[in-house]
Amino acid sequence: MSLQCGIVGLPNVGKSTLFNCLSNAKAQAANFPFCTIEPNVGVITVPDERLAKLVEIEHPASVVPATVEIVDIAGLVRGASKGEGLGNKFLADIRNCDAIIHVLRCFDDDNITHVDGTVDPVRDKLTIDTELQFKDLETIENRYDKEVKKGRAGGDARAKKLVEVMDLYRAALLEGRSARTVQLDEAQQEVARDLSLLTTKPVIYVCNVDEASVVDGNAYSRAVAEAVSDENAEVLLLGAGIEADIAELDSYEEKQMFLEDLGLKESGVNRLIKAAYRLLGLQTFLTAGPKECRAWTFRKGMKAPQTAGIIHSDFERGFIRAEVIKYEDYVTLGSEAKCREAGKIAVEGKDYVVQDGDIMHFRFNV
């Protein structure tokens, strides 16, 4: 399941440094705008303590964690919606992503140039929001008359519903609000997908802070939290420079000591990866055994046959049943055999909605 989060922000706010910490790919990181031109794509591992525990129990021959793709997108400047700077490419790269990680500079450092000369993360957020909103307005204006005619002439119910949604979106965008702030019912949400608006994409705001602010934040990050309060978006504190230092340490023990000294239980990178996974509406089911322990990515709400199809299309086509062990039972009892003896394996049919952390075994016949 290939889904992408795009890292966006103004030039020189720490996007590429963060990307380097997230993935093994090494994007160029330098103190000048437009350092990143082509989007860098990194496949990153989703930290999962459950998979690690299963590995301790099974000692498998191979381990396959869940992954998610992160894209480092070129920095944006004012006028991007009109093609300024690398605007057209920036907007196209965002359109191809499923969710957005918006990096905001929330630290002072005279040695690092800011494209606008001063540090103001709320202003920076508005700069990018405005360009995306302009592009979304353009998308709506280009589509609007066509859908109105379809609704009137042919009595197209879907077109009428889409016009209704566009009216709601346009009103919000003209007020300077992103489309994601508009509350839609289920039917409206379904037709709204046709528009593929940039500002409907889910977003995490990453406040790139200094070392002193990684635990409690600072005035900059608090201003960001207040500014996005109507978006139902997550705000995450992270020091990209600190994460780069952590990435250079050799052992897990050294990294944990470093984090403890900062008053942190987990690295910002790990927290961000997990948050991105949630943002994409993803969950994990597990398979475990002496040959392989593996975390499989699925969309929240999927039923058993659909998740079986993630392993192989034949599993879905010939689905008979799913045998499900809850993670807690597996860890407590220590093996599939002991779970079976204790009656802790549930037999589920086609309507079973798979839960995050389920340990699955599928029966099928093709």
ZAPA-53063 format. One record per residue (C-alpha): residue number from 1; residue in one letter; y, x negated, z. Coordinates in nm, 2 decimals. Layout:
# ZAPA-53063
<pt n="NUM" res="a" v="Y" u="X" w="Z"/>
...
This chain:
# ZAPA-53063
<pt n="1" res="m" v="0.00" u="0.00" w="0.00"/>
<pt n="2" res="s" v="0.30" u="-0.19" w="-0.13"/>
<pt n="3" res="l" v="0.62" u="-0.09" w="0.04"/>
<pt n="4" res="q" v="0.94" u="-0.30" w="0.07"/>
<pt n="5" res="c" v="1.22" u="-0.34" w="0.31"/>
<pt n="6" res="g" v="1.53" u="-0.49" w="0.17"/>
<pt n="7" res="i" v="1.76" u="-0.72" w="0.38"/>
<pt n="8" res="v" v="2.12" u="-0.65" w="0.29"/>
<pt n="9" res="g" v="2.46" u="-0.74" w="0.42"/>
<pt n="10" res="l" v="2.78" u="-0.92" w="0.32"/>
<pt n="11" res="p" v="2.75" u="-1.27" w="0.20"/>
<pt n="12" res="n" v="2.69" u="-1.54" w="0.46"/>
<pt n="13" res="v" v="2.59" u="-1.32" w="0.76"/>
<pt n="14" res="g" v="2.25" u="-1.47" w="0.82"/>
<pt n="15" res="k" v="2.03" u="-1.27" w="0.58"/>
<pt n="16" res="s" v="1.85" u="-1.57" w="0.42"/>
<pt n="17" res="t" v="1.81" u="-1.74" w="0.76"/>
<pt n="18" res="l" v="1.64" u="-1.42" w="0.89"/>
<pt n="19" res="f" v="1.43" u="-1.39" w="0.58"/>
<pt n="20" res="n" v="1.31" u="-1.75" w="0.63"/>
<pt n="21" res="c" v="1.20" u="-1.66" w="0.98"/>
<pt n="22" res="l" v="1.02" u="-1.35" w="0.86"/>
<pt n="23" res="s" v="0.82" u="-1.51" w="0.59"/>
<pt n="24" res="n" v="0.67" u="-1.83" w="0.47"/>
<pt n="25" res="a" v="0.89" u="-1.83" w="0.17"/>
<pt n="26" res="k" v="1.19" u="-2.05" w="0.21"/>
<pt n="27" res="a" v="1.50" u="-1.89" w="0.07"/>
<pt n="28" res="q" v="1.80" u="-2.12" w="0.03"/>
<pt n="29" res="a" v="2.04" u="-2.08" w="0.33"/>
<pt n="30" res="a" v="2.39" u="-2.23" w="0.30"/>
<pt n="31" res="n" v="2.74" u="-2.18" w="0.41"/>
<pt n="32" res="f" v="2.88" u="-2.02" w="0.10"/>
<pt n="33" res="p" v="2.87" u="-1.67" w="-0.07"/>
<pt n="34" res="f" v="2.61" u="-1.58" w="-0.32"/>
<pt n="35" res="c" v="2.36" u="-1.84" w="-0.20"/>
<pt n="36" res="t" v="2.09" u="-1.58" w="-0.29"/>
<pt n="37" res="i" v="2.10" u="-1.46" w="-0.64"/>
<pt n="38" res="e" v="1.75" u="-1.36" w="-0.73"/>
<pt n="39" res="p" v="1.59" u="-1.14" w="-0.46"/>
<pt n="40" res="n" v="1.33" u="-1.34" w="-0.26"/>
<pt n="41" res="v" v="1.02" u="-1.15" w="-0.17"/>
<pt n="42" res="g" v="0.81" u="-1.23" w="0.13"/>
<pt n="43" res="v" v="0.48" u="-1.08" w="0.24"/>
<pt n="44" res="i" v="0.49" u="-1.08" w="0.62"/>
<pt n="45" res="t" v="0.22" u="-1.01" w="0.88"/>
<pt n="46" res="v" v="0.27" u="-0.72" w="1.12"/>
<pt n="47" res="p" v="0.21" u="-0.84" w="1.48"/>
<pt n="48" res="d" v="-0.06" u="-0.62" w="1.63"/>
<pt n="49" res="e" v="-0.21" u="-0.70" w="1.98"/>
<pt n="50" res="r" v="-0.49" u="-0.45" w="1.91"/>
<pt n="51" res="l" v="-0.62" u="-0.65" w="1.62"/>
<pt n="52" res="a" v="-0.61" u="-0.97" w="1.83"/>
<pt n="53" res="k" v="-0.81" u="-0.80" w="2.10"/>
<pt n="54" res="l" v="-1.08" u="-0.68" w="1.85"/>
<pt n="55" res="v" v="-1.10" u="-1.04" w="1.73"/>
<pt n="56" res="e" v="-1.17" u="-1.16" w="2.08"/>
<pt n="57" res="i" v="-1.45" u="-0.90" w="2.11"/>
<pt n="58" res="e" v="-1.61" u="-0.94" w="1.77"/>
<pt n="59" res="h" v="-1.55" u="-1.31" w="1.67"/>
<pt n="60" res="p" v="-1.55" u="-1.20" w="1.31"/>
<pt n="61" res="a" v="-1.59" u="-1.43" w="1.01"/>
<pt n="62" res="s" v="-1.25" u="-1.31" w="0.87"/>
<pt n="63" res="v" v="-0.94" u="-1.14" w="1.00"/>
<pt n="64" res="v" v="-0.70" u="-0.94" w="0.78"/>
<pt n="65" res="p" v="-0.38" u="-0.82" w="0.94"/>
<pt n="66" res="a" v="-0.15" u="-0.55" w="0.81"/>
<pt n="67" res="t" v="0.14" u="-0.67" w="0.60"/>
<pt n="68" res="v" v="0.48" u="-0.54" w="0.47"/>
<pt n="69" res="e" v="0.71" u="-0.68" w="0.20"/>
<pt n="70" res="i" v="1.06" u="-0.80" w="0.29"/>
<pt n="71" res="v" v="1.31" u="-0.86" w="0.01"/>
<pt n="72" res="d" v="1.62" u="-1.09" w="0.06"/>
<pt n="73" res="i" v="1.89" u="-0.93" w="-0.16"/>
<pt n="74" res="a" v="2.20" u="-1.10" w="-0.28"/>
<pt n="75" res="g" v="2.52" u="-1.04" w="-0.07"/>
<pt n="76" res="l" v="2.75" u="-0.76" w="-0.17"/>
<pt n="77" res="v" v="3.13" u="-0.76" w="-0.20"/>
<pt n="78" res="r" v="3.39" u="-0.48" w="-0.24"/>
<pt n="79" res="g" v="3.38" u="-0.34" w="-0.59"/>
<pt n="80" res="a" v="3.00" u="-0.37" w="-0.63"/>
<pt n="81" res="s" v="2.97" u="-0.01" w="-0.73"/>
<pt n="82" res="k" v="3.20" u="-0.10" w="-1.03"/>
<pt n="83" res="g" v="3.00" u="-0.41" w="-1.11"/>
<pt n="84" res="e" v="3.21" u="-0.67" w="-0.91"/>
<pt n="85" res="g" v="3.03" u="-0.99" w="-0.80"/>
<pt n="86" res="l" v="2.66" u="-0.93" w="-0.83"/>
<pt n="87" res="g" v="2.71" u="-0.56" w="-0.77"/>
<pt n="88" res="n" v="2.49" u="-0.41" w="-1.04"/>
<pt n="89" res="k" v="2.20" u="-0.63" w="-0.95"/>
<pt n="90" res="f" v="2.25" u="-0.57" w="-0.58"/>
<pt n="91" res="l" v="2.24" u="-0.20" w="-0.62"/>
<pt n="92" res="a" v="1.94" u="-0.20" w="-0.85"/>
<pt n="93" res="d" v="1.75" u="-0.42" w="-0.59"/>
<pt n="94" res="i" v="1.83" u="-0.18" w="-0.31"/>
<pt n="95" res="r" v="1.72" u="0.12" w="-0.53"/>
<pt n="96" res="n" v="1.38" u="-0.05" w="-0.56"/>
<pt n="97" res="c" v="1.33" u="-0.08" w="-0.18"/>
<pt n="98" res="d" v="1.19" u="0.19" w="0.04"/>
<pt n="99" res="a" v="1.40" u="0.11" w="0.35"/>
<pt n="100" res="i" v="1.70" u="-0.12" w="0.44"/>
<pt n="101" res="i" v="1.75" u="-0.39" w="0.70"/>
<pt n="102" res="h" v="2.12" u="-0.41" w="0.73"/>
<pt n="103" res="v" v="2.23" u="-0.75" w="0.88"/>
<pt n="104" res="l" v="2.57" u="-0.75" w="1.06"/>
<pt n="105" res="r" v="2.74" u="-1.06" w="1.19"/>
<pt n="106" res="c" v="2.81" u="-1.01" w="1.56"/>
<pt n="107" res="f" v="2.90" u="-1.37" w="1.67"/>
<pt n="108" res="d" v="3.20" u="-1.60" w="1.65"/>
<pt n="109" res="d" v="3.16" u="-1.94" w="1.49"/>
<pt n="110" res="d" v="3.46" u="-2.12" w="1.33"/>
<pt n="111" res="n" v="3.21" u="-2.34" w="1.14"/>
<pt n="112" res="i" v="3.06" u="-2.05" w="0.94"/>
<pt n="113" res="t" v="3.29" u="-1.89" w="0.69"/>
<pt n="114" res="h" v="3.32" u="-1.51" w="0.68"/>
<pt n="115" res="v" v="3.39" u="-1.36" w="0.34"/>
<pt n="116" res="d" v="3.68" u="-1.15" w="0.48"/>
<pt n="117" res="g" v="3.81" u="-1.42" w="0.71"/>
<pt n="118" res="t" v="3.74" u="-1.25" w="1.04"/>
<pt n="119" res="v" v="3.44" u="-1.11" w="1.23"/>
<pt n="120" res="d" v="3.43" u="-0.73" w="1.24"/>
<pt n="121" res="p" v="3.08" u="-0.59" w="1.20"/>
<pt n="122" res="v" v="3.19" u="-0.23" w="1.18"/>
<pt n="123" res="r" v="3.43" u="-0.31" w="0.89"/>
<pt n="124" res="d" v="3.15" u="-0.51" w="0.73"/>
<pt n="125" res="k" v="2.91" u="-0.21" w="0.76"/>
<pt n="126" res="l" v="3.18" u="0.02" w="0.61"/>
<pt n="127" res="t" v="3.22" u="-0.22" w="0.32"/>
<pt n="128" res="i" v="2.86" u="-0.19" w="0.22"/>
<pt n="129" res="d" v="2.84" u="0.18" w="0.30"/>
<pt n="130" res="t" v="3.14" u="0.26" w="0.09"/>
<pt n="131" res="e" v="2.99" u="0.08" w="-0.22"/>
<pt n="132" res="l" v="2.66" u="0.26" w="-0.18"/>
<pt n="133" res="q" v="2.84" u="0.59" w="-0.12"/>
<pt n="134" res="f" v="3.04" u="0.55" w="-0.44"/>
<pt n="135" res="k" v="2.72" u="0.48" w="-0.64"/>
<pt n="136" res="d" v="2.56" u="0.79" w="-0.49"/>
<pt n="137" res="l" v="2.86" u="1.00" w="-0.58"/>
<pt n="138" res="e" v="2.84" u="0.87" w="-0.93"/>
<pt n="139" res="t" v="2.47" u="0.96" w="-0.94"/>
<pt n="140" res="i" v="2.54" u="1.31" w="-0.82"/>
<pt n="141" res="e" v="2.83" u="1.36" w="-1.07"/>
<pt n="142" res="n" v="2.61" u="1.25" w="-1.36"/>
<pt n="143" res="r" v="2.34" u="1.49" w="-1.27"/>
<pt n="144" res="y" v="2.54" u="1.79" w="-1.13"/>
<pt n="145" res="d" v="2.64" u="1.99" w="-1.45"/>
<pt n="146" res="k" v="2.30" u="1.95" w="-1.60"/>
<pt n="147" res="e" v="2.12" u="2.10" w="-1.30"/>
<pt n="148" res="v" v="2.38" u="2.38" w="-1.27"/>
<pt n="149" res="k" v="2.31" u="2.48" w="-1.64"/>
<pt n="150" res="k" v="1.93" u="2.46" w="-1.58"/>
<pt n="151" res="g" v="1.97" u="2.69" w="-1.28"/>
<pt n="152" res="r" v="2.19" u="2.94" w="-1.46"/>
<pt n="153" res="a" v="2.03" u="2.95" w="-1.80"/>
<pt n="154" res="g" v="1.67" u="2.92" w="-1.72"/>
<pt n="155" res="g" v="1.67" u="3.06" w="-1.37"/>
<pt n="156" res="d" v="1.51" u="2.73" w="-1.26"/>
<pt n="157" res="a" v="1.46" u="2.77" w="-0.88"/>
<pt n="158" res="r" v="1.41" u="2.40" w="-0.83"/>
<pt n="159" res="a" v="1.74" u="2.32" w="-1.01"/>
<pt n="160" res="k" v="1.92" u="2.57" w="-0.80"/>
<pt n="161" res="k" v="1.79" u="2.42" w="-0.48"/>
<pt n="162" res="l" v="1.88" u="2.07" w="-0.61"/>
<pt n="163" res="v" v="2.24" u="2.19" w="-0.67"/>
<pt n="164" res="e" v="2.25" u="2.32" w="-0.32"/>
<pt n="165" res="v" v="2.14" u="1.98" w="-0.19"/>
<pt n="166" res="m" v="2.39" u="1.79" w="-0.41"/>
<pt n="167" res="d" v="2.67" u="2.01" w="-0.27"/>
<pt n="168" res="l" v="2.58" u="1.91" w="0.08"/>
<pt n="169" res="y" v="2.54" u="1.54" w="-0.01"/>
<pt n="170" res="r" v="2.87" u="1.53" w="-0.20"/>
<pt n="171" res="a" v="3.06" u="1.69" w="0.09"/>
<pt n="172" res="a" v="2.93" u="1.42" w="0.33"/>
<pt n="173" res="l" v="2.99" u="1.13" w="0.09"/>
<pt n="174" res="l" v="3.35" u="1.24" w="0.02"/>
<pt n="175" res="e" v="3.40" u="1.24" w="0.40"/>
<pt n="176" res="g" v="3.27" u="0.87" w="0.40"/>
<pt n="177" res="r" v="2.94" u="0.96" w="0.55"/>
<pt n="178" res="s" v="2.61" u="0.84" w="0.42"/>
<pt n="179" res="a" v="2.36" u="1.10" w="0.27"/>
<pt n="180" res="r" v="2.11" u="1.02" w="0.55"/>
<pt n="181" res="t" v="2.34" u="1.19" w="0.80"/>
<pt n="182" res="v" v="2.30" u="1.53" w="0.62"/>
<pt n="183" res="q" v="2.04" u="1.76" w="0.79"/>
<pt n="184" res="l" v="1.81" u="1.92" w="0.53"/>
<pt n="185" res="d" v="1.52" u="2.16" w="0.57"/>
<pt n="186" res="e" v="1.18" u="2.08" w="0.44"/>
<pt n="187" res="a" v="1.23" u="2.25" w="0.10"/>
<pt n="188" res="q" v="1.56" u="2.07" w="0.05"/>
<pt n="189" res="q" v="1.41" u="1.74" w="0.15"/>
<pt n="190" res="e" v="1.14" u="1.78" w="-0.12"/>
<pt n="191" res="v" v="1.39" u="1.83" w="-0.41"/>
<pt n="192" res="a" v="1.63" u="1.57" w="-0.27"/>
<pt n="193" res="r" v="1.38" u="1.30" w="-0.35"/>
<pt n="194" res="d" v="1.45" u="1.35" w="-0.72"/>
<pt n="195" res="l" v="1.80" u="1.20" w="-0.67"/>
<pt n="196" res="s" v="1.68" u="0.87" w="-0.53"/>
<pt n="197" res="l" v="2.02" u="0.82" w="-0.35"/>
<pt n="198" res="l" v="2.08" u="0.48" w="-0.19"/>
<pt n="199" res="t" v="2.23" u="0.61" w="0.13"/>
<pt n="200" res="t" v="1.93" u="0.84" w="0.20"/>
<pt n="201" res="k" v="1.71" u="0.53" w="0.26"/>
<pt n="202" res="p" v="1.62" u="0.48" w="0.62"/>
<pt n="203" res="v" v="1.80" u="0.18" w="0.78"/>
<pt n="204" res="i" v="1.77" u="-0.06" w="1.07"/>
<pt n="205" res="y" v="2.10" u="-0.23" w="1.18"/>
<pt n="206" res="v" v="2.03" u="-0.59" w="1.29"/>
<pt n="207" res="c" v="2.31" u="-0.73" w="1.50"/>
<pt n="208" res="n" v="2.30" u="-1.11" w="1.44"/>
<pt n="209" res="v" v="2.42" u="-1.23" w="1.78"/>
<pt n="210" res="d" v="2.47" u="-1.56" w="1.96"/>
<pt n="211" res="e" v="2.23" u="-1.69" w="2.22"/>
<pt n="212" res="a" v="2.42" u="-1.55" w="2.51"/>
<pt n="213" res="s" v="2.40" u="-1.20" w="2.37"/>
<pt n="214" res="v" v="2.03" u="-1.16" w="2.26"/>
<pt n="215" res="v" v="1.93" u="-0.96" w="2.57"/>
<pt n="216" res="d" v="2.23" u="-0.74" w="2.65"/>
<pt n="217" res="g" v="2.44" u="-0.77" w="2.33"/>
<pt n="218" res="n" v="2.82" u="-0.81" w="2.32"/>
<pt n="219" res="a" v="3.13" u="-0.62" w="2.22"/>
<pt n="220" res="y" v="3.05" u="-0.65" w="1.85"/>
<pt n="221" res="s" v="2.70" u="-0.50" w="1.89"/>
<pt n="222" res="r" v="2.82" u="-0.22" w="2.11"/>
<pt n="223" res="a" v="3.08" u="-0.13" w="1.85"/>
<pt n="224" res="v" v="2.80" u="-0.12" w="1.59"/>
<pt n="225" res="a" v="2.59" u="0.11" w="1.81"/>
<pt n="226" res="e" v="2.88" u="0.35" w="1.85"/>
<pt n="227" res="a" v="2.96" u="0.35" w="1.48"/>
<pt n="228" res="v" v="2.61" u="0.44" w="1.37"/>
<pt n="229" res="s" v="2.54" u="0.70" w="1.65"/>
<pt n="230" res="d" v="2.53" u="0.99" w="1.40"/>
<pt n="231" res="e" v="2.28" u="0.82" w="1.17"/>
<pt n="232" res="n" v="1.97" u="0.83" w="1.39"/>
<pt n="233" res="a" v="1.92" u="0.47" w="1.31"/>
<pt n="234" res="e" v="1.78" u="0.19" w="1.52"/>
<pt n="235" res="v" v="2.01" u="-0.10" w="1.63"/>
<pt n="236" res="l" v="1.83" u="-0.42" w="1.70"/>
<pt n="237" res="l" v="1.97" u="-0.74" w="1.87"/>
<pt n="238" res="l" v="1.85" u="-1.06" w="1.71"/>
<pt n="239" res="g" v="1.98" u="-1.42" w="1.69"/>
<pt n="240" res="a" v="1.89" u="-1.55" w="1.35"/>
<pt n="241" res="g" v="1.97" u="-1.91" w="1.45"/>
<pt n="242" res="i" v="1.75" u="-1.88" w="1.76"/>
<pt n="243" res="e" v="1.47" u="-1.73" w="1.56"/>
<pt n="244" res="a" v="1.49" u="-2.03" w="1.33"/>
<pt n="245" res="d" v="1.45" u="-2.26" w="1.63"/>
<pt n="246" res="i" v="1.15" u="-2.06" w="1.75"/>
<pt n="247" res="a" v="0.99" u="-2.08" w="1.41"/>
<pt n="248" res="e" v="1.00" u="-2.46" w="1.42"/>
<pt n="249" res="l" v="0.80" u="-2.48" w="1.75"/>
<pt n="250" res="d" v="0.44" u="-2.57" w="1.70"/>
<pt n="251" res="s" v="0.24" u="-2.38" w="1.96"/>
<pt n="252" res="y" v="0.23" u="-2.02" w="2.09"/>
<pt n="253" res="e" v="0.28" u="-2.16" w="2.44"/>
<pt n="254" res="e" v="0.60" u="-2.34" w="2.34"/>
<pt n="255" res="k" v="0.74" u="-2.03" w="2.18"/>
<pt n="256" res="q" v="0.67" u="-1.82" w="2.48"/>
<pt n="257" res="m" v="0.84" u="-2.06" w="2.71"/>
<pt n="258" res="f" v="1.14" u="-2.07" w="2.48"/>
<pt n="259" res="l" v="1.15" u="-1.68" w="2.49"/>
<pt n="260" res="e" v="1.11" u="-1.67" w="2.87"/>
<pt n="261" res="d" v="1.40" u="-1.91" w="2.91"/>
<pt n="262" res="l" v="1.61" u="-1.66" w="2.71"/>
<pt n="263" res="g" v="1.49" u="-1.37" w="2.91"/>
<pt n="264" res="l" v="1.29" u="-1.22" w="2.62"/>
<pt n="265" res="k" v="0.93" u="-1.10" w="2.62"/>
<pt n="266" res="e" v="0.89" u="-1.10" w="2.24"/>
<pt n="267" res="s" v="1.07" u="-1.27" w="1.95"/>
<pt n="268" res="g" v="1.33" u="-1.08" w="1.76"/>
<pt n="269" res="v" v="1.14" u="-1.14" w="1.44"/>
<pt n="270" res="n" v="0.83" u="-0.96" w="1.59"/>
<pt n="271" res="r" v="1.04" u="-0.67" w="1.71"/>
<pt n="272" res="l" v="1.21" u="-0.64" w="1.37"/>
<pt n="273" res="i" v="0.88" u="-0.65" w="1.18"/>
<pt n="274" res="k" v="0.74" u="-0.37" w="1.40"/>
<pt n="275" res="a" v="1.06" u="-0.17" w="1.36"/>
<pt n="276" res="a" v="1.05" u="-0.21" w="0.98"/>
<pt n="277" res="y" v="0.69" u="-0.09" w="0.98"/>
<pt n="278" res="r" v="0.79" u="0.22" w="1.18"/>
<pt n="279" res="l" v="1.09" u="0.27" w="0.96"/>
<pt n="280" res="l" v="0.87" u="0.29" w="0.66"/>
<pt n="281" res="g" v="0.67" u="0.57" w="0.83"/>
<pt n="282" res="l" v="0.36" u="0.34" w="0.85"/>
<pt n="283" res="q" v="0.07" u="0.33" w="1.10"/>
<pt n="284" res="t" v="-0.24" u="0.13" w="1.12"/>
<pt n="285" res="f" v="-0.61" u="0.21" w="1.14"/>
<pt n="286" res="l" v="-0.87" u="-0.06" w="1.22"/>
<pt n="287" res="t" v="-1.21" u="-0.16" w="1.11"/>
<pt n="288" res="a" v="-1.41" u="-0.40" w="1.33"/>
<pt n="289" res="g" v="-1.74" u="-0.59" w="1.30"/>
<pt n="290" res="p" v="-1.89" u="-0.94" w="1.29"/>
<pt n="291" res="k" v="-1.80" u="-0.98" w="0.93"/>
<pt n="292" res="e" v="-1.44" u="-0.87" w="0.94"/>
<pt n="293" res="c" v="-1.17" u="-0.73" w="1.16"/>
<pt n="294" res="r" v="-0.90" u="-0.57" w="0.96"/>
<pt n="295" res="a" v="-0.58" u="-0.37" w="1.01"/>
<pt n="296" res="w" v="-0.52" u="-0.11" w="0.73"/>
<pt n="297" res="t" v="-0.18" u="0.04" w="0.66"/>
<pt n="298" res="f" v="-0.14" u="0.41" w="0.60"/>
<pt n="299" res="r" v="0.14" u="0.66" w="0.60"/>
<pt n="300" res="k" v="0.18" u="0.86" w="0.91"/>
<pt n="301" res="g" v="0.02" u="1.21" w="0.87"/>
<pt n="302" res="m" v="-0.25" u="1.11" w="0.63"/>
<pt n="303" res="k" v="-0.59" u="1.27" w="0.66"/>
<pt n="304" res="a" v="-0.93" u="1.10" w="0.67"/>
<pt n="305" res="p" v="-1.02" u="1.11" w="0.30"/>
<pt n="306" res="q" v="-0.68" u="0.97" w="0.20"/>
<pt n="307" res="t" v="-0.71" u="0.68" w="0.44"/>
<pt n="308" res="a" v="-1.07" u="0.62" w="0.32"/>
<pt n="309" res="g" v="-0.92" u="0.58" w="-0.03"/>
<pt n="310" res="i" v="-0.71" u="0.30" w="0.09"/>
<pt n="311" res="i" v="-1.02" u="0.09" w="0.14"/>
<pt n="312" res="h" v="-1.17" u="0.20" w="-0.19"/>
<pt n="313" res="s" v="-1.12" u="0.50" w="-0.43"/>
<pt n="314" res="d" v="-1.49" u="0.57" w="-0.41"/>
<pt n="315" res="f" v="-1.46" u="0.63" w="-0.03"/>
<pt n="316" res="e" v="-1.21" u="0.91" w="-0.10"/>
<pt n="317" res="r" v="-1.39" u="1.06" w="-0.40"/>
<pt n="318" res="g" v="-1.72" u="1.08" w="-0.22"/>
<pt n="319" res="f" v="-1.60" u="1.13" w="0.13"/>
<pt n="320" res="i" v="-1.85" u="1.30" w="0.37"/>
<pt n="321" res="r" v="-1.72" u="1.23" w="0.72"/>
<pt n="322" res="a" v="-1.53" u="0.97" w="0.93"/>
<pt n="323" res="e" v="-1.67" u="0.82" w="1.25"/>
<pt n="324" res="v" v="-1.37" u="0.75" w="1.48"/>
<pt n="325" res="i" v="-1.36" u="0.54" w="1.79"/>
<pt n="326" res="k" v="-1.04" u="0.53" w="2.00"/>
<pt n="327" res="y" v="-0.91" u="0.18" w="2.05"/>
<pt n="328" res="e" v="-0.90" u="0.21" w="2.43"/>
<pt n="329" res="d" v="-1.27" u="0.32" w="2.43"/>
<pt n="330" res="y" v="-1.37" u="0.03" w="2.21"/>
<pt n="331" res="v" v="-1.20" u="-0.23" w="2.42"/>
<pt n="332" res="t" v="-1.33" u="-0.08" w="2.75"/>
<pt n="333" res="l" v="-1.69" u="-0.06" w="2.63"/>
<pt n="334" res="g" v="-1.69" u="-0.37" w="2.42"/>
<pt n="335" res="s" v="-1.87" u="-0.27" w="2.10"/>
<pt n="336" res="e" v="-1.95" u="0.00" w="1.86"/>
<pt n="337" res="a" v="-2.31" u="0.03" w="1.98"/>
<pt n="338" res="k" v="-2.19" u="0.08" w="2.34"/>
<pt n="339" res="c" v="-1.94" u="0.34" w="2.23"/>
<pt n="340" res="r" v="-2.22" u="0.52" w="2.04"/>
<pt n="341" res="e" v="-2.44" u="0.51" w="2.36"/>
<pt n="342" res="a" v="-2.15" u="0.66" w="2.56"/>
<pt n="343" res="g" v="-2.08" u="0.93" w="2.31"/>
<pt n="344" res="k" v="-1.74" u="0.79" w="2.23"/>
<pt n="345" res="i" v="-1.77" u="0.82" w="1.86"/>
<pt n="346" res="a" v="-1.61" u="1.13" w="1.72"/>
<pt n="347" res="v" v="-1.74" u="1.27" w="1.38"/>
<pt n="348" res="e" v="-1.44" u="1.40" w="1.19"/>
<pt n="349" res="g" v="-1.41" u="1.59" w="0.86"/>
<pt n="350" res="k" v="-1.16" u="1.62" w="0.57"/>
<pt n="351" res="d" v="-0.89" u="1.78" w="0.78"/>
<pt n="352" res="y" v="-0.87" u="1.51" w="1.05"/>
<pt n="353" res="v" v="-0.53" u="1.35" w="1.07"/>
<pt n="354" res="v" v="-0.58" u="0.98" w="1.14"/>
<pt n="355" res="q" v="-0.40" u="0.84" w="1.44"/>
<pt n="356" res="d" v="-0.24" u="0.50" w="1.49"/>
<pt n="357" res="g" v="-0.50" u="0.26" w="1.62"/>
<pt n="358" res="d" v="-0.81" u="0.46" w="1.53"/>
<pt n="359" res="i" v="-1.11" u="0.24" w="1.46"/>
<pt n="360" res="m" v="-1.27" u="0.40" w="1.16"/>
<pt n="361" res="h" v="-1.61" u="0.40" w="0.98"/>
<pt n="362" res="f" v="-1.63" u="0.62" w="0.67"/>
<pt n="363" res="r" v="-1.95" u="0.79" w="0.53"/>
<pt n="364" res="f" v="-1.94" u="0.86" w="0.16"/>
<pt n="365" res="n" v="-2.16" u="0.93" w="-0.14"/>
<pt n="366" res="v" v="-2.07" u="0.88" w="-0.50"/>
